[in-house]
């Protein structure tokens, strides 16, 4: 893994699972509070933007085969799991703390 500094902006790619997670979470929250759904979606997307110059912000996932590259970022009660590549960050899954930890196995990728 190469060194990253403020001048290096990583590209971001979402897995299908992560996009489905984001849509599912937003829909669930919107059923009760549409404004809150928009707010949390914005907060999660803003957190992803913060990763572009600082991909090491998240906490290493100790149970990962390679904890250096798989990380969790916490946004309020949500976990955003991502993988750091040589030139991109791959958003793997997004879940609420009340949900069980989501599988990070990549299917159809």
PyMOL commands that set and color helices and strands:
alter all, ss='L'
color gray80, all
select helices_A, chain A and resi 16-30+34-53+55-57
alter helices_A, ss='H'
color red, helices_A
select strands_A, chain A and resi 11-14+59-60+70-75+78-84+88-96
alter strands_A, ss='S'
color yellow, strands_A
deselect
rebuild
show_as cartoon
